């Protein structure tokens, strides 16, 4: 797209999920500033082992991210065979569905609205009363999905499949904070509420939160993958670009269109 060459766009999503966005930016002549504000670490926890053991009893298995799939299949190598034939699987988003397919299973449900709320909307038309539902995820995630399913009468088992936390090495994030303040970046993107909150927390620790919020209000363009991700930004009265489809590609396309106007 013309008018983008040399522009600098910051990416804050976890390192292992970064490549797609980097490729799209570089294909359009945009310089990516890679600064993960969120670090993921898959883990074999007691709750994940318990979920593996109860796999034959599950009526539903729900994956909310590719990382949950990676961890579940790593630590429960026979998961595919342990699931009973009647167990149905739901995922949030096509990327998670793709990871599931690569592990030999198919998603029965992929909501058009790639959010917990979008998935719950579909479950309103499904009888889950008394049904056993397993959700391997990070415990840092919002409780909208499990609580919503419990309200429908489901027996929900959460399993900690990975941890979401602040990056151990803060060098890249500190560079991003400095670049936001000095105006060296043209835009910054966020793909989850934690990528936003962690940036604000790290900036707060260095006394720079007010400065980066001001930069995002006054000149640096801000894009969020969806309305849920945008909430902590909007709470600071930061203008946010949100695509109609909640994908990285759609978010960047929305940003590009705004940057060349």
C-alpha positions in Angstrom: 0.0 0.0 0.0 1.4 3.4 -1.0 2.4 5.8 1.7 3.4 3.2 4.2 7.1 2.7 3.3 9.3 3.5 6.2 6.5 3.8 8.8 7.2 2.1 12.1 4.5 0.0 13.7 5.0 -1.6 17.2 3.8 -5.2 17.9 3.1 -6.1 21.5 1.8 -9.7 21.2 3.8 -12.7 22.5 7.0 -13.6 20.6 5.7 -17.0 19.4 2.6 -15.3 17.8 4.5 -12.4 16.2 5.6 -13.8 12.8 2.3 -13.3 10.9 2.2 -9.6 11.8 5.9 -9.1 11.1 5.4 -10.6 7.6 2.4 -8.4 6.8 4.2 -5.2 7.9 7.3 -6.0 5.9 5.3 -6.9 2.8 3.9 -3.4 2.9 7.2 -1.7 3.5 6.5 -1.0 7.2 9.2 -1.4 9.8 8.1 -3.7 12.7 9.1 -2.7 16.2 8.9 -6.0 18.0 8.2 -5.5 21.7 6.2 -8.4 23.4 4.5 -7.1 26.5 3.2 -10.5 27.3 5.2 -13.7 27.8 3.6 -17.2 27.5 5.0 -20.3 29.2 3.3 -23.7 28.7 3.2 -25.7 31.8 2.2 -29.2 33.0 0.0 -28.5 36.0 -2.1 -30.6 38.3 -5.3 -29.2 36.7 -4.1 -30.0 33.2 -3.2 -33.6 34.2 -6.7 -33.9 35.8 -8.3 -32.6 32.6 -6.4 -35.2 30.6 -7.6 -38.0 33.0 -11.2 -36.9 32.6 -11.1 -36.6 28.8 -13.2 -39.7 28.3 -16.0 -38.1 30.3 -16.1 -34.7 28.6 -19.1 -33.6 26.5 -17.2 -30.5 25.3 -13.6 -29.3 25.0 -13.0 -25.6 24.4 -9.7 -24.1 23.2 -9.4 -20.3 23.5 -5.9 -20.0 21.9 -3.3 -22.0 19.9 -1.1 -22.1 23.1 -3.7 -24.0 24.9 -3.7 -26.6 22.1 0.1 -26.8 22.1 0.2 -27.4 25.8 -2.6 -29.9 26.0 -1.2 -32.1 23.2 2.3 -31.9 24.6 1.4 -32.9 28.1 -1.5 -35.2 27.2 0.0 -37.0 24.2 -3.0 -39.4 23.8 -5.6 -36.7 24.2 -7.1 -37.3 20.7 -7.6 -41.0 21.6 -8.8 -40.4 25.1 -11.7 -38.1 24.1 -15.0 -40.0 23.7 -16.5 -40.1 20.3 -19.4 -37.9 21.3 -17.2 -35.1 22.7 -17.6 -31.9 20.7 -14.9 -29.2 20.4 -15.3 -25.4 20.2 -12.6 -22.8 19.5 -12.4 -19.1 19.5 -11.1 -18.0 16.1 -9.9 -19.5 12.8 -6.2 -19.5 13.9 -7.0 -21.7 16.9 -9.1 -24.0 14.6 -6.1 -24.3 12.2 -3.9 -25.4 15.1 -6.5 -27.9 16.2 -6.7 -29.4 12.7 -3.0 -29.7 12.6 -3.2 -31.9 15.7 -5.8 -34.2 14.0 -9.0 -32.8 15.5 -11.8 -30.7 14.0 -13.7 -27.8 15.6 -17.4 -28.2 15.7 -17.9 -24.5 16.5 -16.0 -21.4 15.5 -17.9 -18.3 16.3 -18.1 -15.4 13.8 -17.3 -13.1 16.6 -13.9 -14.3 17.8 -14.5 -13.6 21.5 -15.7 -15.4 24.6 -19.0 -13.4 24.2 -19.3 -14.6 20.6 -18.9 -18.2 21.7 -21.4 -17.9 24.5 -23.9 -16.5 22.1 -23.7 -19.8 20.1 -24.0 -21.9 23.3 -27.3 -20.1 24.1 -28.8 -22.4 21.4 -27.2 -25.5 22.8 -28.3 -27.5 25.8 -25.2 -27.7 28.1 -27.1 -28.2 31.3 -25.3 -30.9 33.3 -22.7 -31.3 30.5 -19.0 -31.6 31.4 -16.9 -29.0 29.6 -13.1 -28.8 29.8 -11.2 -25.5 29.1 -7.4 -25.6 29.0 -6.1 -22.0 29.1 -4.2 -19.5 31.1 -5.7 -18.5 34.5 -5.0 -14.9 33.6 -7.8 -15.0 31.0 -11.1 -13.3 31.6 -13.8 -15.5 33.4 -16.6 -14.5 31.0 -16.6 -17.8 29.2 -16.5 -20.3 32.1 -18.9 -18.2 34.2 -21.3 -17.9 31.3 -21.3 -21.6 30.7 -21.8 -22.3 34.5 -24.8 -19.9 34.4 -26.2 -22.2 31.7 -25.9 -25.2 34.0 -22.6 -26.6 32.6 -20.1 -28.4 34.8 -16.9 -26.5 33.8 -13.4 -27.7 34.5 -10.6 -25.1 34.0 -7.1 -26.4 33.5 -4.0 -24.2 33.6 -2.3 -25.1 30.3 0.1 -22.1 30.3 1.0 -19.0 32.2 0.7 -15.5 31.0 2.9 -12.9 32.6 5.2 -9.9 32.1 8.3 -10.5 30.0 11.3 -11.5 32.0 13.6 -9.5 29.6 12.1 -6.0 29.5 14.6 -4.5 27.0 12.3 -4.5 24.0 9.4 -3.1 26.0 11.5 -0.3 27.5 12.6 0.5 24.0 9.0 0.7 22.9 8.1 3.0 25.8 11.0 5.3 24.9 10.0 5.3 21.2 6.4 6.1 22.1 7.5 9.1 24.1 10.0 10.4 21.5 7.6 9.8 18.6 9.8 7.3 16.8 6.9 4.9 16.2 3.9 5.8 14.0 1.5 3.2 15.5 1.2 0.5 18.1 -1.0 -2.6 18.0 -2.5 -4.8 20.7 -4.1 -8.3 20.4 -5.3 -8.9 24.0 -6.2 -6.9 27.1 -3.1 -8.3 28.8 -0.8 -6.8 26.1 -2.3 -3.4 27.0 -2.3 -3.8 30.7 1.2 -5.1 30.9 2.5 -2.2 28.8 0.8 0.3 31.1 2.1 -1.6 34.2 5.7 -1.6 33.0 5.4 2.1 32.0 4.0 2.9 35.4 7.0 1.3 37.1 9.3 3.6 35.2 7.1 6.7 35.7 6.3 6.9 32.0 2.6 5.8 31.8 1.2 9.4 31.6 3.8 10.1 28.8 2.9 7.1 26.7 -0.8 7.6 27.1 -0.4 11.2 26.0 1.6 10.1 22.9 -1.2 7.6 22.0 -3.8 10.4 22.3 -1.8 13.0 20.4 -0.2 11.4 17.5 0.7 7.7 17.7 -2.1 5.6 16.1 -3.4 2.7 18.1 -5.1 -0.4 16.8 -6.7 -3.2 18.8 -7.8 -6.6 17.4 -11.3 -6.3 18.9 -13.5 -4.3 21.3 -12.5 -6.3 24.4 -8.8 -5.5 23.8 -9.7 -1.9 23.2 -11.4 -1.4 26.6 -8.3 -0.6 28.8 -7.2 1.8 26.0 -10.6 3.5 25.9 -10.6 3.8 29.7 -7.6 6.1 29.2 -9.6 8.0 26.5 -7.2 6.8 23.8 -8.7 6.7 20.3 -8.6 3.1 19.0 -8.9 1.6 15.6 -10.9 -1.7 15.7 -11.5 -3.9 12.6 -14.9 -5.5 11.8 -13.2 -9.0 11.8 -11.2 -9.7 14.8 -8.0 -11.0 13.2 -4.4 -9.7 13.0 -4.7 -9.3 9.2 -7.9 -7.3 9.5 -6.5 -5.1 12.3 -3.4 -4.2 10.3 -5.4 -3.5 7.2 -7.6 -1.1 9.2 -4.5 0.5 10.5 -2.9 0.8 7.1 -6.0 2.5 5.6 -6.0 5.0 8.4 -2.3 5.7 8.1 -2.5 6.6 4.4 -5.6 8.8 4.6 
